[in-house]
Amino acid sequence: MNNAILNKLHSLSNLISNLAYINILWLTFTFLGGVVLGIFPATIAMFFIIKRMFLEKSDFSIIKEFTILYKKEFKKSNLQFYPFILLVIIITADIRFISSLDFAFTNLVVKLFYVLLFALGMIFLYSLVVYIDGSGNKKWIVKSSVYILMNNPMTNLYIITGLLLLHTLSVKIAGLSILFSGSVFSLIVLLIVEKTAKNFVNNVDRKL
């Protein structure tokens, strides 16, 4: 076996082990925050680490950087992203309520609310990428994310396809969720969205 093949196998093994390690850190720090308060700072830390390691090719201590980022982003990330949770709860409650009613356009209204729920989920994903860019306030992050959603139908399709594939593999392969679900999820989103986000974010007026 020649050196080129050995180098590729070594790079692949490093990629897999690093993704598994980052995913375990993500789960651990999420639970350290009691899940409710830990999920967003852990997710932001994971996105930062994935970006620096796989997109920027930086070399650093994963556990040290993850811990620093988790603490640094704890309050800010919860303030930024918990409104999404509240909106999901409100929309879901509306769907359940409207579904219980009996009028001519019940199904249509329910479908429109599901479309709104889907759009909210996509805005959330784009907000994660825009957030780690490190510029702009909370309103600007959301505005940029909406702008990206509305102007990039193919990017939306790529993300949906990638996440559906990840979900299918997680269901079929035991243990995949524990080792790779979060880290691979963030890698997929960053690989698809990062360049698009940079191009479109620069065109968004930051003055809100």
Disulfide bonds with the S-S distance in Angstrom:
none
